[in-house]
């Protein structure tokens, strides 16, 4: 069989792909043949996974799986339409009400993903007369949403309240929106939300918090960053969080006042013009929420594993970023070296991701090690033993 000549499209794309490979920036997918968990199957081999966001070990929890199966039997597989047409199911409504109660907000609104929630929310609230102020290390979805909104887009240095204050003081915008991650996805550190809330109050600004990596993990009851800092809806009026991390399911939501949620229903294009989540996903999320609230031991055990890993890694002389969350960033620096360590760990049976630019700043390539409540003490020691040869 003769090889087809490159099309004009391929001729334009292939040089850039080759350049990414030469710069050790090429991304390759691994195909799992098992449920998400601590031990996963890839190409017939078993690997200890340290790169999942399944922080509480709920992605394959039997109660969550059973809830999904029961709901699929009742409601079918697809939702069939957008929420505003005929896709809004009783399961969606119940989940929204339970999430509002859990986050101590008047209302909540489901979105299909965190990316869509952030894009839809910021674009619905701001226009060219407004200004948005974002932490430089915010998630890509928040940065893209800020740019897409048309508002004047400003990034302040990571966690720098003083710099943010100067920008807010100088702004003459109609609306001012401060946007931050609660837990930063690549560094694992926690934003100073109390200080940000006070800053917003002093400058007549709104605060939006992306709690994707905080919900379920932070707070005594897993209520996330708002519970962790004891912040009300008045202090954090726009709260976004996802269901695909600590909750182990899929989707996202925005919680806030009735006026906020009604505004999003009317104006958030990523809510209006997309098919609703399958009702079975909503029912699985409700089951997960019950576990998150009831089983404090999962957060306690997760804290123990985080402490164990940090103590062990520091004893080995590794440079870790400051983080008390499940996200532990082991800085390597060089792209190729980070890839090499990740590959050598894979050959020893460990799944650990190498993170490179543009996901993180150039020169800060790292191993992003994420811990779960269902990692055992022995499994963490196994990873530390494997890392010892690279210290």
The 8 nearest C-alpha neighbors of each residue, nearest first, counted from 0:
[[1, 2, 3, 4, 5, 6, 9, 10],
 [2, 0, 3, 4, 5, 6, 9, 10],
 [1, 3, 4, 0, 5, 6, 9, 10],
 [2, 4, 1, 5, 6, 0, 9, 7],
 [5, 3, 6, 2, 1, 9, 7, 10],
 [4, 6, 9, 10, 3, 7, 8, 2],
 [7, 5, 9, 8, 10, 4, 3, 11],
 [6, 8, 10, 9, 11, 5, 12, 4],
 [7, 9, 6, 11, 10, 12, 5, 13],
 [10, 8, 12, 6, 11, 7, 5, 13],
 [11, 9, 7, 8, 12, 13, 5, 6],
 [10, 12, 8, 9, 13, 7, 14, 15],
 [11, 13, 9, 10, 15, 14, 8, 16],
 [12, 14, 16, 15, 9, 10, 11, 17],
 [15, 13, 17, 16, 12, 18, 11, 10],
 [16, 14, 18, 17, 13, 12, 19, 11],
 [17, 15, 13, 19, 18, 14, 20, 12],
 [18, 16, 20, 14, 19, 15, 13, 21],
 [17, 19, 15, 21, 16, 20, 14, 22],
 [20, 18, 24, 16, 22, 25, 17, 21],
 [19, 21, 25, 17, 23, 18, 22, 24],
 [20, 22, 18, 19, 23, 17, 24, 25],
 [21, 23, 19, 24, 20, 18, 334, 25],
 [24, 22, 20, 335, 21, 25, 334, 19],
 [23, 25, 19, 22, 20, 26, 355, 334],
 [26, 24, 20, 19, 23, 27, 16, 22],
 [25, 27, 24, 28, 20, 23, 19, 355],
 [28, 26, 25, 29, 24, 30, 20, 352],
 [29, 27, 30, 26, 31, 25, 352, 41],
 [28, 30, 31, 27, 41, 42, 32, 350],
 [29, 31, 41, 28, 32, 42, 40, 33],
 [32, 30, 41, 33, 40, 29, 39, 34],
 [31, 33, 40, 41, 30, 34, 39, 42],
 [34, 32, 40, 31, 39, 35, 41, 36],
 [35, 33, 36, 59, 39, 32, 31, 58],
 [36, 34, 58, 59, 33, 39, 37, 38],
 [37, 35, 38, 39, 34, 56, 59, 58],
 [36, 38, 48, 47, 39, 374, 373, 35],
 [37, 39, 47, 36, 46, 48, 45, 40],
 [40, 38, 46, 45, 33, 36, 37, 35],
 [39, 41, 45, 32, 33, 44, 31, 43],
 [40, 42, 31, 44, 43, 32, 30, 45],
 [43, 41, 44, 40, 32, 30, 31, 45],
 [42, 44, 41, 40, 45, 32, 31, 39],
 [45, 43, 41, 40, 42, 46, 39, 348],
 [46, 44, 40, 39, 38, 41, 348, 43],
 [47, 45, 348, 349, 39, 38, 48, 350],
 [46, 48, 38, 349, 37, 350, 348, 39],
 [47, 49, 350, 37, 50, 38, 46, 349],
 [50, 48, 369, 351, 368, 350, 51, 370],
 [49, 51, 369, 351, 368, 48, 352, 350],
 [52, 50, 53, 49, 369, 48, 54, 370],
 [51, 53, 244, 54, 245, 50, 369, 243],
 [54, 52, 244, 245, 56, 51, 247, 55],
 [53, 55, 371, 245, 52, 56, 372, 370],
 [54, 56, 372, 245, 57, 371, 53, 297],
 [57, 55, 53, 373, 54, 58, 372, 371],
 [56, 58, 60, 247, 59, 55, 246, 53],
 [59, 57, 247, 60, 56, 248, 35, 53],
 [58, 60, 57, 61, 35, 64, 34, 36],
 [59, 61, 57, 63, 62, 58, 64, 56],
 [60, 62, 64, 63, 65, 59, 57, 66],
 [63, 61, 65, 64, 60, 66, 286, 287],
 [62, 64, 283, 66, 60, 286, 65, 61],
 [63, 65, 61, 67, 66, 62, 60, 68],
 [66, 64, 68, 62, 67, 63, 61, 69],
 [67, 65, 283, 63, 69, 64, 68, 282],
 [66, 68, 283, 279, 64, 70, 65, 69],
 [67, 69, 65, 71, 66, 70, 64, 72],
 [70, 68, 72, 66, 71, 67, 65, 73],
 [69, 71, 279, 73, 67, 72, 68, 74],
 [72, 70, 75, 68, 74, 279, 73, 69],
 [71, 73, 69, 70, 75, 74, 68, 76],
 [72, 74, 70, 71, 75, 69, 279, 68],
 [73, 75, 71, 70, 72, 278, 76, 279],
 [76, 74, 71, 72, 73, 77, 70, 279],
 [75, 77, 71, 277, 74, 78, 279, 278],
 [78, 76, 277, 79, 75, 278, 276, 74],
 [79, 77, 277, 86, 80, 275, 278, 276],
 [78, 80, 77, 86, 274, 81, 85, 275],
 [81, 79, 86, 274, 85, 78, 84, 275],
 [80, 82, 274, 86, 275, 84, 273, 83],
 [81, 83, 87, 86, 275, 84, 85, 80],
 [82, 84, 81, 85, 271, 86, 87, 80],
 [85, 83, 81, 82, 86, 80, 87, 271],
 [86, 84, 80, 87, 82, 83, 81, 79],
 [85, 87, 80, 82, 81, 78, 275, 79],
 [88, 86, 82, 85, 91, 275, 83, 89],
 [87, 89, 91, 90, 86, 278, 92, 78],
 [88, 90, 92, 91, 93, 87, 278, 94],
 [89, 91, 93, 88, 92, 278, 281, 282],
 [92, 90, 88, 94, 89, 93, 281, 95],
 [91, 93, 89, 95, 90, 94, 96, 88],
 [92, 94, 90, 96, 95, 91, 89, 97],
 [95, 93, 97, 91, 96, 92, 285, 98],
 [96, 94, 107, 98, 92, 93, 97, 108],
 [95, 97, 99, 93, 94, 98, 92, 100],
 [96, 98, 94, 100, 99, 95, 101, 93],
 [99, 97, 101, 95, 100, 96, 94, 102],
 [100, 98, 104, 107, 106, 96, 102, 97],
 [99, 101, 103, 97, 98, 102, 104, 96],
 [102, 100, 98, 99, 103, 97, 222, 104],
 [101, 103, 99, 104, 100, 222, 98, 254],
 [104, 102, 100, 101, 99, 105, 231, 232],
 [103, 105, 99, 255, 102, 106, 254, 232],
 [106, 104, 256, 99, 255, 257, 103, 107],
 [107, 105, 99, 255, 104, 254, 257, 256],
 [106, 108, 254, 99, 95, 253, 98, 252],
 [109, 107, 252, 253, 95, 260, 254, 110],
 [110, 108, 252, 251, 95, 253, 107, 111],
 [109, 111, 251, 252, 112, 116, 250, 270],
 [110, 112, 250, 276, 251, 115, 275, 109],
 [113, 111, 250, 251, 115, 114, 110, 116],
 [112, 114, 116, 251, 115, 241, 117, 250],
 [113, 115, 140, 112, 117, 116, 118, 141],
 [116, 114, 118, 112, 113, 117, 269, 119],
 [117, 115, 113, 119, 114, 118, 110, 120],
 [118, 116, 120, 114, 115, 119, 141, 113],
 [119, 117, 144, 115, 116, 120, 121, 122],
 [118, 120, 267, 269, 116, 122, 117, 268],
 [121, 119, 123, 117, 122, 118, 116, 267],
 [120, 122, 124, 123, 118, 119, 144, 125],
 [121, 123, 148, 119, 120, 124, 125, 118],
 [124, 122, 267, 120, 266, 121, 119, 125],
 [125, 123, 121, 122, 120, 126, 262, 263],
 [126, 124, 122, 129, 123, 148, 150, 121],
 [125, 127, 150, 149, 128, 129, 148, 124],
 [128, 126, 150, 149, 129, 151, 125, 148],
 [127, 129, 126, 173, 172, 150, 130, 174],
 [128, 130, 174, 172, 150, 173, 127, 126],
 [131, 129, 151, 150, 175, 172, 152, 174],
 [130, 132, 176, 152, 175, 177, 151, 153],
 [133, 131, 177, 153, 154, 178, 176, 152],
 [134, 132, 154, 178, 179, 177, 155, 135],
 [133, 135, 155, 137, 157, 136, 154, 179],
 [134, 136, 154, 157, 156, 155, 137, 133],
 [137, 135, 134, 157, 138, 183, 156, 359],
 [138, 136, 134, 135, 180, 179, 141, 139],
 [137, 139, 140, 141, 136, 142, 184, 180],
 [138, 140, 142, 141, 143, 137, 358, 144],
 [141, 139, 114, 143, 138, 142, 144, 117],
 [142, 140, 144, 139, 143, 138, 117, 145],
 [141, 143, 139, 145, 144, 140, 146, 138],
 [142, 144, 140, 146, 145, 141, 139, 147],
 [145, 143, 118, 141, 147, 142, 146, 140],
 [144, 146, 142, 148, 143, 147, 141, 152],
 [145, 147, 143, 144, 148, 149, 152, 142],
 [146, 148, 144, 145, 149, 143, 122, 118],
 [149, 147, 122, 145, 150, 146, 126, 125],
 [148, 150, 127, 126, 147, 146, 151, 125],
 [151, 149, 127, 129, 130, 126, 148, 152],
 [150, 152, 130, 131, 129, 153, 149, 127],
 [151, 153, 131, 150, 130, 146, 145, 132],
 [154, 152, 132, 131, 133, 155, 151, 130],
 [155, 153, 133, 135, 134, 132, 156, 152],
 [154, 156, 134, 135, 163, 133, 162, 157],
 [157, 155, 159, 135, 134, 158, 154, 162],
 [156, 158, 135, 134, 159, 136, 155, 137],
 [157, 159, 160, 156, 190, 134, 191, 155],
 [160, 158, 156, 157, 162, 161, 163, 155],
 [159, 161, 163, 162, 164, 158, 195, 194],
 [162, 160, 164, 163, 159, 165, 166, 158],
 [161, 163, 165, 164, 160, 159, 155, 166],
 [162, 164, 160, 166, 161, 165, 155, 167],
 [163, 165, 161, 167, 162, 166, 160, 168],
 [166, 164, 168, 162, 163, 167, 169, 161],
 [165, 167, 163, 169, 164, 168, 170, 162],
 [166, 168, 164, 170, 169, 165, 163, 202],
 [169, 167, 165, 166, 170, 164, 202, 171],
 [170, 168, 166, 167, 165, 171, 164, 172],
 [169, 171, 167, 172, 168, 166, 130, 175],
 [172, 170, 169, 173, 168, 167, 129, 130],
 [171, 173, 129, 174, 170, 130, 128, 175],
 [172, 174, 129, 128, 171, 175, 130, 170],
 [175, 173, 129, 172, 130, 176, 204, 125],
 [176, 174, 204, 130, 131, 129, 205, 172],
 [175, 177, 131, 205, 204, 206, 132, 178],
 [178, 176, 132, 206, 131, 205, 133, 207],
 [179, 177, 207, 133, 208, 206, 132, 176],
 [180, 178, 208, 134, 133, 137, 209, 181],
 [179, 181, 209, 182, 183, 208, 137, 210],
 [180, 182, 210, 190, 189, 209, 208, 179],
 [183, 181, 189, 180, 212, 188, 187, 213],
 [184, 182, 187, 186, 180, 188, 185, 181],
 [183, 185, 187, 186, 182, 212, 138, 326],
 [184, 186, 183, 187, 328, 367, 359, 326],
 [187, 185, 183, 188, 328, 184, 320, 326],
 [186, 188, 326, 183, 322, 184, 182, 324],
 [189, 187, 322, 182, 186, 183, 321, 190],
 [188, 190, 182, 181, 183, 191, 187, 322],
 [189, 191, 181, 192, 182, 158, 188, 180],
 [192, 190, 194, 193, 195, 189, 158, 181],
 [193, 191, 195, 194, 190, 196, 228, 181],
 [192, 194, 196, 195, 191, 197, 228, 230],
 [193, 195, 197, 192, 196, 191, 198, 160],
 [196, 194, 192, 198, 197, 193, 199, 191],
 [197, 195, 199, 193, 198, 194, 234, 192],
 [198, 196, 200, 194, 199, 195, 201, 193],
 [199, 197, 195, 201, 196, 200, 194, 202],
 [198, 200, 204, 196, 202, 197, 201, 205],
 [199, 201, 197, 203, 198, 202, 196, 204],
 [200, 202, 198, 199, 203, 197, 204, 196],
 [203, 201, 199, 204, 200, 198, 167, 168],
 [204, 202, 200, 201, 199, 205, 175, 174],
 [203, 205, 199, 175, 202, 176, 200, 206],
 [204, 206, 176, 199, 177, 175, 207, 203],
 [207, 205, 177, 235, 176, 178, 199, 236],
 [206, 208, 237, 178, 238, 177, 235, 179],
 [207, 209, 238, 179, 180, 210, 178, 181],
 [208, 210, 180, 239, 211, 240, 181, 179],
 [211, 209, 240, 213, 181, 212, 214, 239],
 [210, 212, 240, 241, 213, 209, 214, 244],
 [213, 211, 182, 210, 214, 244, 184, 181],
 [214, 212, 223, 210, 217, 216, 211, 224],
 [215, 213, 223, 216, 222, 210, 212, 221],
 [214, 216, 221, 245, 223, 222, 217, 291],
 [217, 215, 221, 213, 214, 298, 223, 218],
 [218, 216, 223, 213, 221, 227, 224, 215],
 [217, 219, 227, 221, 226, 223, 222, 220],
 [218, 220, 221, 217, 222, 227, 295, 226],
 [219, 221, 218, 222, 292, 295, 291, 215],
 [222, 220, 215, 218, 216, 217, 223, 219],
 [221, 223, 226, 218, 220, 214, 102, 215],
 [224, 222, 214, 217, 213, 218, 221, 226],
 [223, 225, 227, 226, 213, 217, 228, 181],
 [224, 226, 230, 228, 227, 229, 223, 231],
 [225, 227, 229, 218, 222, 224, 228, 223],
 [226, 228, 218, 224, 225, 229, 217, 223],
 [227, 229, 225, 226, 230, 224, 193, 192],
 [230, 228, 226, 225, 227, 231, 224, 193],
 [231, 229, 225, 228, 234, 226, 235, 232],
 [232, 230, 233, 234, 235, 229, 225, 103],
 [231, 233, 236, 235, 234, 104, 255, 230],
 [234, 232, 231, 236, 235, 230, 255, 256],
 [233, 235, 231, 232, 196, 230, 236, 206],
 [236, 234, 232, 206, 237, 233, 231, 207],
 [235, 237, 232, 233, 255, 234, 206, 238],
 [238, 236, 207, 255, 235, 254, 208, 206],
 [237, 239, 208, 254, 253, 207, 209, 255],
 [240, 238, 253, 209, 252, 210, 208, 254],
 [241, 239, 211, 210, 251, 252, 209, 214],
 [240, 242, 251, 211, 243, 113, 250, 252],
 [241, 243, 249, 246, 250, 251, 248, 244],
 [244, 242, 249, 248, 247, 241, 246, 250],
 [243, 245, 52, 53, 247, 246, 242, 54],
 [246, 244, 54, 53, 55, 247, 215, 243],
 [247, 245, 242, 244, 248, 287, 243, 57],
 [246, 248, 58, 57, 243, 244, 245, 53],
 [247, 249, 243, 242, 246, 58, 284, 283],
 [250, 248, 243, 242, 280, 247, 251, 112],
 [249, 251, 112, 111, 242, 241, 110, 243],
 [252, 250, 241, 112, 110, 113, 242, 240],
 [253, 251, 109, 108, 110, 240, 239, 241],
 [252, 254, 239, 108, 107, 238, 240, 109],
 [255, 253, 107, 238, 106, 104, 99, 237],
 [256, 254, 104, 237, 236, 106, 105, 259],
 [255, 257, 259, 258, 105, 106, 260, 104],
 [256, 258, 260, 259, 106, 261, 105, 255],
 [257, 259, 261, 256, 260, 262, 255, 263],
 [260, 258, 262, 256, 257, 261, 255, 263],
 [259, 261, 263, 257, 262, 258, 264, 256],
 [260, 262, 264, 258, 263, 259, 257, 265],
 [261, 263, 259, 265, 260, 264, 266, 258],
 [264, 262, 267, 266, 260, 265, 261, 259],
 [263, 265, 261, 262, 266, 267, 260, 271],
 [264, 266, 262, 263, 261, 267, 271, 268],
 [265, 267, 263, 123, 264, 262, 268, 271],
 [268, 266, 119, 263, 123, 270, 269, 120],
 [267, 269, 271, 270, 272, 119, 266, 123],
 [270, 268, 119, 267, 115, 272, 271, 273],
 [271, 269, 268, 267, 272, 273, 110, 119],
 [270, 272, 268, 269, 273, 267, 83, 81],
 [273, 271, 268, 269, 270, 81, 274, 267],
 [274, 272, 81, 271, 270, 269, 275, 80],
 [273, 275, 81, 80, 276, 79, 82, 272],
 [274, 276, 81, 82, 86, 78, 80, 277],
 [275, 277, 111, 278, 78, 274, 280, 281],
 [276, 278, 78, 77, 279, 280, 76, 275],
 [279, 277, 281, 280, 90, 276, 78, 91],
 [278, 280, 70, 67, 282, 71, 281, 277],
 [281, 279, 283, 278, 277, 282, 284, 67],
 [280, 282, 284, 278, 279, 283, 91, 90],
 [281, 283, 285, 279, 284, 280, 90, 66],
 [282, 284, 67, 63, 280, 66, 286, 285],
 [285, 283, 287, 281, 282, 286, 288, 248],
 [284, 286, 282, 288, 287, 283, 94, 281],
 [287, 285, 283, 289, 284, 63, 288, 282],
 [286, 288, 284, 290, 285, 289, 246, 63],
 [289, 287, 291, 285, 290, 286, 284, 292],
 [288, 290, 286, 292, 287, 291, 293, 285],
 [291, 289, 293, 287, 292, 288, 294, 286],
 [292, 290, 288, 289, 293, 294, 215, 287],
 [293, 291, 289, 290, 220, 294, 288, 221],
 [294, 292, 290, 291, 289, 295, 220, 288],
 [295, 293, 296, 290, 291, 297, 292, 298],
 [294, 296, 297, 298, 293, 299, 220, 292],
 [297, 295, 299, 294, 298, 300, 301, 372],
 [296, 298, 300, 372, 295, 299, 294, 55],
 [297, 299, 301, 300, 296, 295, 302, 216],
 [300, 298, 296, 302, 297, 301, 303, 295],
 [299, 301, 303, 297, 302, 372, 298, 296],
 [300, 302, 372, 298, 304, 303, 299, 371],
 [301, 303, 305, 299, 300, 304, 298, 306],
 [302, 304, 300, 306, 301, 305, 307, 299],
 [303, 305, 307, 301, 306, 302, 308, 300],
 [306, 304, 302, 308, 303, 307, 309, 325],
 [307, 305, 303, 309, 304, 308, 310, 302],
 [308, 306, 304, 310, 305, 309, 303, 311],
 [307, 309, 311, 305, 306, 310, 312, 304],
 [310, 308, 312, 306, 311, 307, 313, 305],
 [311, 309, 313, 307, 308, 312, 306, 314],
 [310, 312, 308, 314, 309, 313, 307, 315],
 [313, 311, 315, 309, 314, 317, 310, 308],
 [312, 314, 316, 315, 310, 317, 311, 309],
 [313, 315, 311, 316, 312, 310, 317, 309],
 [316, 314, 312, 313, 317, 390, 387, 311],
 [317, 315, 313, 314, 390, 312, 318, 311],
 [316, 318, 313, 312, 315, 319, 390, 329],
 [319, 317, 330, 329, 316, 320, 313, 312],
 [320, 318, 329, 328, 317, 330, 321, 327],
 [319, 321, 328, 322, 186, 318, 329, 327],
 [320, 322, 188, 319, 323, 187, 186, 327],
 [323, 321, 188, 187, 324, 320, 327, 326],
 [322, 324, 325, 188, 321, 305, 187, 306],
 [323, 325, 326, 322, 187, 305, 188, 327],
 [326, 324, 370, 369, 305, 327, 54, 371],
 [327, 325, 187, 369, 324, 368, 328, 186],
 [326, 328, 368, 367, 369, 187, 325, 329],
 [329, 327, 367, 319, 320, 186, 366, 330],
 [328, 330, 319, 366, 365, 318, 367, 327],
 [329, 331, 365, 318, 332, 328, 363, 364],
 [332, 330, 365, 364, 337, 333, 329, 363],
 [333, 331, 363, 364, 362, 330, 365, 334],
 [332, 334, 336, 335, 364, 331, 362, 337],
 [335, 333, 337, 364, 336, 23, 355, 338],
 [336, 334, 338, 337, 23, 333, 339, 22],
 [335, 337, 339, 333, 338, 334, 340, 331],
 [338, 336, 334, 340, 339, 335, 353, 331],
 [339, 337, 335, 341, 336, 340, 353, 342],
 [338, 340, 336, 342, 341, 337, 335, 343],
 [341, 339, 343, 337, 342, 338, 344, 336],
 [340, 342, 338, 344, 339, 343, 351, 353],
 [343, 341, 345, 339, 344, 340, 338, 346],
 [342, 344, 346, 340, 345, 341, 339, 347],
 [345, 343, 347, 341, 349, 346, 342, 340],
 [346, 344, 349, 342, 348, 347, 343, 350],
 [345, 347, 343, 344, 348, 342, 349, 341],
 [348, 346, 344, 345, 349, 343, 385, 46],
 [347, 349, 46, 345, 346, 47, 344, 350],
 [350, 348, 345, 47, 344, 46, 347, 48],
 [349, 351, 48, 345, 49, 47, 46, 50],
 [352, 350, 49, 50, 341, 349, 368, 366],
 [353, 351, 366, 367, 50, 341, 354, 350],
 [352, 354, 366, 337, 338, 365, 341, 367],
 [355, 353, 365, 364, 366, 352, 367, 358],
 [354, 356, 364, 359, 358, 334, 357, 353],
 [357, 355, 358, 359, 361, 360, 364, 354],
 [356, 358, 359, 360, 355, 361, 24, 354],
 [359, 357, 356, 355, 354, 360, 185, 139],
 [358, 360, 356, 357, 355, 361, 363, 364],
 [361, 359, 356, 363, 357, 362, 358, 355],
 [362, 360, 356, 363, 359, 364, 357, 355],
 [361, 363, 332, 364, 333, 360, 334, 356],
 [362, 364, 332, 361, 360, 365, 330, 359],
 [365, 363, 332, 355, 334, 331, 354, 333],
 [366, 364, 330, 331, 354, 329, 353, 337],
 [365, 367, 353, 329, 352, 328, 368, 354],
 [366, 368, 328, 352, 327, 365, 353, 369],
 [369, 367, 327, 49, 50, 366, 326, 328],
 [370, 368, 326, 49, 50, 325, 327, 51],
 [369, 371, 325, 49, 54, 368, 305, 326],
 [372, 370, 54, 373, 374, 55, 301, 56],
 [371, 373, 301, 55, 297, 300, 374, 56],
 [372, 374, 371, 56, 375, 55, 37, 301],
 [375, 373, 371, 372, 378, 37, 376, 370],
 [374, 376, 378, 377, 373, 379, 304, 372],
 [375, 377, 379, 378, 380, 374, 304, 307],
 [376, 378, 380, 375, 379, 381, 374, 382],
 [379, 377, 381, 375, 380, 376, 374, 382],
 [378, 380, 382, 376, 381, 377, 383, 375],
 [381, 379, 383, 377, 378, 382, 384, 376],
 [382, 380, 378, 384, 379, 383, 377, 385],
 [383, 381, 385, 379, 384, 380, 386, 378],
 [382, 384, 380, 386, 385, 381, 387, 379],
 [385, 383, 381, 387, 382, 386, 380, 388],
 [384, 386, 382, 383, 387, 381, 388, 344],
 [385, 387, 383, 384, 388, 389, 382, 390],
 [388, 386, 384, 390, 389, 385, 383, 315],
 [387, 389, 386, 390, 385, 384, 383, 315],
 [390, 388, 387, 386, 340, 385, 317, 315],
 [389, 387, 388, 315, 316, 317, 386, 312]]
